[in-house]
Amino acid sequence: MAMDNTVTITGNATREPELRFTPGGQPVASFGVAVNRRWQNRQTQEWEEATSFIDVTCWAQLAENAAESVARGTRVTVTGRLDQRSWETDNGERRSKIEVVADDVAISLRWATATVHRNAPRDSGAGDGRSFGGPAKQQSAPPAYQPDEEPF
């Protein structure tokens, strides 16, 4: 049986992304998203609404891009995976929370406009083609499309 842990949420950013760096220099950004759900109560015929507040964590280049592009109130769509973290407070109480570790963050163009600035490719040194920082290196694999062709 195939298992998949992919989630997509759409909502408004509740706070500015906080960009930090791990001791190894890896960028990580976190922000919150408020997701609203609206439905009609079949008994009263009145509209009801509930809001869920979800924490989002972004890593590497996505973290830097999110910190530069997302502002409080921005309508975003986040795709990623659910992750549960647990810790113990100073009082010895066990706490846990579920957050979305983002694979991608998109700004909604329904309520705003955006200008795209493409980042120069950067190699992580991991050898897997992911861009996580460091100096740009020549890659032996051909590009996905040739510059004289349309990308779509």
C-alpha positions as CSV (number, residue, x, y, z in Angstrom):
1,M,0.0,0.0,0.0
2,A,1.4,3.4,-1.0
3,M,1.5,6.0,1.7
4,D,1.6,9.7,0.9
5,N,1.9,12.6,3.2
6,T,1.2,15.6,1.0
7,V,-1.0,18.5,2.0
8,T,-2.0,21.7,0.3
9,I,-3.4,24.6,2.2
10,T,-4.6,28.0,1.1
11,G,-5.0,30.9,3.5
12,N,-3.6,34.2,4.7
13,A,-0.2,34.6,6.3
14,T,-0.7,35.6,9.9
15,R,2.8,36.9,10.5
16,E,5.9,38.0,8.7
17,P,8.2,35.0,7.9
18,E,11.0,34.7,10.5
19,L,14.3,33.9,8.7
20,R,16.9,32.1,10.7
21,F,20.0,30.0,9.9
22,T,21.0,26.7,11.4
23,P,24.5,26.4,12.9
24,G,25.6,24.9,9.6
25,G,24.3,27.9,7.7
26,Q,21.1,26.4,6.3
27,P,18.3,29.0,5.9
28,V,15.0,28.2,7.6
29,A,11.9,30.4,7.7
30,S,8.6,30.0,9.6
31,F,5.3,31.8,9.4
32,G,1.7,31.1,10.1
33,V,-1.3,30.6,7.8
34,A,-4.9,31.1,8.7
35,V,-7.2,28.7,6.8
36,N,-10.9,29.5,6.9
37,R,-13.7,26.9,6.3
38,R,-17.2,28.0,5.7
39,W,-20.3,25.9,5.6
40,Q,-24.1,26.2,5.8
41,N,-25.7,24.7,8.9
42,R,-28.5,22.4,7.5
43,Q,-30.6,22.8,10.6
44,T,-30.5,26.6,11.0
45,Q,-29.7,27.4,7.3
46,E,-27.1,29.9,8.7
47,W,-23.5,30.2,7.5
48,E,-20.9,29.2,10.0
49,E,-17.1,29.6,9.8
50,A,-14.1,28.1,11.5
51,T,-10.5,29.2,11.3
52,S,-7.5,26.9,11.7
53,F,-4.0,28.4,12.4
54,I,-1.2,26.3,10.8
55,D,2.5,26.9,11.2
56,V,4.6,26.6,8.0
57,T,8.4,25.9,7.9
58,C,10.5,26.5,4.8
59,W,14.1,25.4,4.2
60,A,16.9,26.4,2.0
61,Q,16.3,28.7,-1.0
62,L,12.5,28.5,-0.4
63,A,13.0,29.9,3.1
64,E,14.9,32.9,1.7
65,N,12.4,33.5,-1.1
66,A,9.4,33.2,1.3
67,A,11.0,35.6,3.7
68,E,11.5,38.1,0.9
69,S,8.1,37.6,-0.8
70,V,5.5,36.8,1.9
71,A,4.1,39.5,4.2
72,R,1.4,39.3,6.9
73,G,-2.0,39.1,5.2
74,T,-0.7,37.8,1.9
75,R,-2.9,35.1,0.4
76,V,-0.7,32.0,-0.1
77,T,-1.0,28.4,-1.2
78,V,1.4,26.1,0.5
79,T,2.2,22.5,-0.6
80,G,4.3,20.2,1.6
81,R,4.1,17.5,4.2
82,L,2.7,17.3,7.7
83,D,5.3,16.9,10.4
84,Q,4.8,16.5,14.1
85,R,7.3,17.9,16.6
86,S,7.4,17.1,20.3
87,W,9.3,18.8,23.1
88,E,9.3,19.3,26.8
89,T,8.7,22.6,28.5
90,D,10.8,24.0,31.3
91,N,8.1,22.8,33.7
92,G,8.5,19.2,32.4
93,E,5.3,19.2,30.4
94,R,5.2,17.3,27.1
95,R,4.0,19.4,24.2
96,S,3.6,18.6,20.5
97,K,2.3,20.4,17.4
98,I,1.7,19.6,13.8
99,E,3.1,21.9,11.1
100,V,3.5,21.9,7.3
101,V,7.1,21.6,6.0
102,A,6.8,23.4,2.7
103,D,7.9,22.1,-0.6
104,D,6.4,25.1,-2.4
105,V,4.8,28.4,-1.5
106,A,2.7,30.4,-4.0
107,I,1.3,33.9,-3.8
108,S,-2.4,34.1,-4.9
109,L,-2.8,36.3,-7.9
110,R,-6.6,36.6,-7.3
111,W,-6.1,39.3,-4.7
112,A,-2.7,40.8,-5.6
113,T,-0.2,41.2,-8.4
114,A,3.4,39.9,-8.3
115,T,6.6,40.5,-10.1
116,V,8.8,37.4,-10.6
117,H,12.6,37.6,-10.2
118,R,14.2,34.4,-11.1
119,N,17.1,33.4,-8.8
120,A,20.4,32.2,-10.2
121,P,20.8,28.5,-9.8
122,R,22.9,27.4,-6.8
123,D,24.2,24.0,-6.1
124,S,24.0,22.5,-2.6
125,G,26.9,20.1,-3.2
126,A,24.6,17.3,-2.4
127,G,24.8,16.1,-6.0
128,D,21.1,15.7,-6.4
129,G,20.4,18.8,-8.4
130,R,18.6,20.6,-5.6
131,S,19.4,24.3,-5.0
132,F,20.3,25.0,-1.4
133,G,22.9,27.7,-1.6
134,G,26.6,28.0,-2.2
135,P,28.3,29.2,-5.3
136,A,26.8,28.4,-8.7
137,K,28.5,25.5,-10.4
138,Q,28.4,24.2,-13.9
139,Q,26.1,21.2,-14.1
140,S,26.7,18.4,-16.7
141,A,22.9,17.7,-17.2
142,P,21.3,19.5,-20.0
143,P,18.7,22.2,-19.1
144,A,15.0,21.2,-19.1
145,Y,14.5,23.5,-22.2
146,Q,16.7,25.3,-24.6
147,P,16.8,29.1,-24.2
148,D,15.5,29.7,-27.8
149,E,12.4,27.5,-27.0
150,E,9.3,28.5,-25.1
151,P,9.2,26.9,-21.6
152,F,5.5,26.0,-21.8
